[in-house]
Each structure stands twice: as C-alpha cells, then as structure tokens.
Amino acid sequence: MNPFENAEKAITNDVKEVFKEIKQEIHNNYFASGEHELIYIQQAISKYLPTTLTNKNLLLLDTLFNYLTQDARKPLENTESSVVNAFYDWDRQQKEKLKAEFQNKTPAEISLSADPRNKYGAIAGVAGAAGAFFFVERLLSLNTVISALSSAVAGFLAYKLAHKSSTPTALKQVENDINQWLQEEQANTLRNILDVIEKYKQQLDKA
C-alpha cells in the first residue's frame, strides 16, 4: 500500500496543469497576435522560460510538501510520539535540502530551430535572380551590367517575398520547438517530484 497515493495523484495533476498554463501563456503572449518578430520571440523565450520554470517547480514542491504532510498523518497517528517527532524533524530537514536542490536545478537549454525563412528566401532569391538574368539577357542582347543589376533586384524581391510569406510557418515551427521542450521538462519535473515522494515512502517505512 502506498501511504502517499493521494499526494502522488494530486501532484501529478498539478504538474500537468502548470505546464498546460505555461504553454497557453506563451501562445497568448508571443504567438496569438502575430505581431512579434521571430528574433524577439526567440530571445524573450530563452530568458523567460528557464526562470519561470524554476519558480513553478519551487511552487510545485511546496504544494507537494503540503500533500505529503496530510498523507503522513494517518499512518503516524497510532505510533509513539518520539517516532512522530523524529519523522517531522526529518521532514523539516528534507524541505530545506530539497528546496535548495530544486532552486539550483537548471532547466535544459532551449533548442530553437534556425529561422527557416532565410533558407526559403535564399532559394527564392537565387531562382528569381537566375530567371531575371535569363530574361534580360535575351531581351538586351547580353548587356552584362544591366542584366546583373536586374537579376540582383529580382533576386532581392524574391527573397523578401519568400521571407515574408514563410513567416507563419517559421512561427509555428518555433512554437512547436518550445512545446517539445516543455514536454521534456514536464517529464523531468514529474520525475524529480516522484523521487521526493519515494524518499518520503522510505522514511515512513522506517518509522
């Protein structure tokens, strides 16, 4: 029998809700309006998420301690006061130790894809420049200077058009990267939380 079954179920749901809220907050603040530049989003997210996640994990840990205290009362109610006191002394020490550990745990570095618009723009630019050069070359009988200038302008315009038109795709890709990172960090957080519960199980078994 797991004396901390209620704590385990409750904190698992809490972890899911916290990460769901983080995802929604990021979507609403950075992606929903479509007004933010991609480079701004990448820089802001890289600064915002690690700090936010550390703070959320500390709040989850405090919540877990409350659950564990509640669940520990029943198995300890018929034991000697010295045993109860010993458990809660250990509990206080663990709280200080674990809070310090969670505070110092740095989330994994966020890996965001390179801006795909540059690739799409470059491909379009080369194609546009080549097409314009061929057309002008035929029209102006190999006037090299004019052909080169015209192809350069056409390539630049093609690059800008492709760059702009691929922005929604680029934003979606970055948001997917962030959500994937959050999914992995959610698994890490839950694993760390369950490790804490396991320590409490072992200590209660010794009581």
C-alpha positions in Angstrom: 0.0 0.0 0.0 1.2 3.5 -0.9 0.7 5.9 2.0 1.3 8.8 -0.3 -1.1 7.7 -3.1 -3.3 10.8 -2.8 -0.2 13.1 -2.8 1.1 11.3 -5.9 -2.2 11.6 -7.8 -2.7 15.2 -6.8 0.8 16.5 -7.7 0.8 14.6 -11.0 -2.4 16.5 -12.0 -0.8 19.8 -10.7 2.3 19.3 -12.8 0.1 18.7 -15.9 -1.9 21.9 -15.2 1.1 24.0 -14.5 2.8 23.1 -17.8 -0.5 23.5 -19.7 -0.8 27.0 -18.3 2.7 27.8 -19.3 2.1 26.7 -22.9 -1.1 28.7 -23.1 0.6 31.8 -21.6 3.4 31.6 -24.1 1.0 31.2 -27.0 -1.2 34.1 -25.9 1.7 36.5 -25.2 4.0 35.7 -28.1 2.2 33.9 -30.9 -1.5 34.6 -30.9 -1.4 38.1 -32.2 1.3 37.5 -34.9 2.7 41.0 -34.1 6.1 39.9 -32.7 9.2 39.4 -34.7 10.6 35.9 -34.7 14.0 37.0 -33.3 12.3 38.9 -30.5 10.3 35.8 -29.5 13.4 33.6 -29.6 15.3 35.9 -27.3 12.4 36.6 -25.0 11.6 32.9 -24.6 15.2 32.0 -23.9 15.3 34.4 -21.0 11.7 33.9 -19.7 11.2 30.2 -19.7 14.1 28.9 -17.5 13.4 31.4 -14.7 9.6 30.8 -14.9 10.1 27.0 -14.8 12.4 27.2 -11.8 9.8 29.3 -9.9 7.0 27.0 -10.9 8.9 23.9 -9.8 9.5 25.5 -6.4 5.8 26.2 -6.0 5.0 22.6 -7.0 7.5 21.4 -4.4 5.8 23.5 -1.7 2.4 22.1 -2.8 3.8 18.6 -2.7 5.1 19.1 0.9 1.5 20.0 1.9 0.1 16.9 0.3 2.8 14.7 1.9 2.1 16.2 5.4 -1.6 15.4 5.0 -1.0 11.8 3.9 1.6 11.1 6.6 -0.9 11.9 9.4 -2.9 8.7 9.1 0.0 6.1 9.2 1.6 8.1 12.1 -1.5 8.6 14.2 -1.1 5.3 16.2 2.7 5.5 16.7 4.7 6.8 19.6 5.3 10.5 19.9 9.0 10.0 19.6 8.5 8.3 16.2 6.2 11.1 15.1 8.7 13.8 16.2 11.6 12.0 14.6 9.7 11.9 11.3 8.7 15.5 11.3 12.3 16.5 12.2 13.5 14.6 9.2 10.7 16.3 7.2 11.9 19.8 8.1 15.4 18.9 7.1 14.3 17.5 3.8 12.3 20.5 3.0 15.3 22.8 3.3 17.5 20.4 1.4 15.1 19.8 -1.4 14.2 23.4 -1.9 17.9 24.2 -2.3 18.3 21.4 -4.8 15.3 22.5 -6.8 16.5 26.1 -6.7 19.8 25.0 -8.2 18.5 22.7 -10.9 18.9 24.5 -14.2 16.4 23.5 -16.9 17.9 22.2 -20.1 18.9 24.8 -22.7 16.1 25.6 -25.0 16.9 24.4 -28.5 15.1 26.5 -31.1 15.3 25.9 -34.9 17.2 28.4 -37.0 15.0 30.8 -38.8 13.7 28.8 -41.8 12.7 32.0 -43.6 16.3 32.6 -44.5 16.5 29.3 -46.3 13.3 29.8 -48.2 14.3 33.3 -49.1 17.7 32.3 -50.3 16.2 29.6 -52.6 13.6 32.0 -53.9 16.2 34.7 -54.4 18.6 32.5 -56.4 15.7 31.3 -58.5 14.4 34.8 -59.1 17.8 36.2 -59.9 18.5 33.4 -62.4 15.2 33.8 -64.1 15.5 37.6 -64.4 19.1 37.3 -65.7 18.0 34.9 -68.4 15.1 37.1 -69.4 17.0 40.3 -69.5 20.0 38.7 -71.2 17.7 37.6 -74.1 16.0 40.9 -74.3 19.0 43.2 -74.2 21.4 41.1 -76.2 23.9 40.2 -73.4 24.1 43.7 -71.8 26.0 42.3 -68.8 25.8 45.2 -66.5 22.1 45.8 -66.9 21.4 42.1 -66.7 23.3 41.7 -63.5 21.6 44.7 -61.9 18.2 43.5 -62.9 18.8 40.0 -61.7 20.1 41.3 -58.4 16.9 43.4 -57.9 14.7 40.5 -58.9 16.6 38.1 -56.5 16.2 40.6 -53.6 12.5 41.0 -54.2 12.0 37.3 -54.5 13.9 36.8 -51.2 11.8 39.4 -49.4 8.6 37.9 -50.7 9.5 34.3 -49.7 10.8 35.5 -46.4 7.6 37.3 -45.6 5.2 34.6 -46.9 7.0 31.9 -44.8 6.7 33.8 -41.5 3.6 31.9 -40.3 5.4 28.6 -40.9 8.5 29.8 -39.1 6.5 31.0 -36.1 4.7 27.7 -35.9 8.0 25.8 -36.1 9.4 27.8 -33.2 6.3 27.3 -31.1 6.5 23.6 -31.8 10.1 23.6 -30.6 9.0 25.4 -27.4 6.2 22.9 -26.8 8.5 20.0 -27.3 11.0 21.5 -24.8 8.2 22.0 -22.3 7.0 18.4 -22.7 10.5 17.1 -21.9 10.8 19.5 -18.9 7.4 18.4 -17.7 8.7 14.8 -17.7 11.8 15.9 -15.8 9.8 17.8 -13.2 7.4 14.9 -12.6 10.4 12.5 -12.3 12.0 14.8 -9.7 8.7 15.1 -7.8 8.2 11.3 -7.8 11.7 10.9 -6.4 10.8 13.1 -3.5 7.7 11.0 -2.8 9.8 7.9 -2.9 12.2 9.3 -0.2 9.2 10.0 2.0 7.9 6.5 1.5 11.2 5.0 2.6 11.4 7.3 5.6 7.9 6.4 6.7 8.7 2.7 6.4 11.5 3.2 8.8 9.2 5.0 11.4 
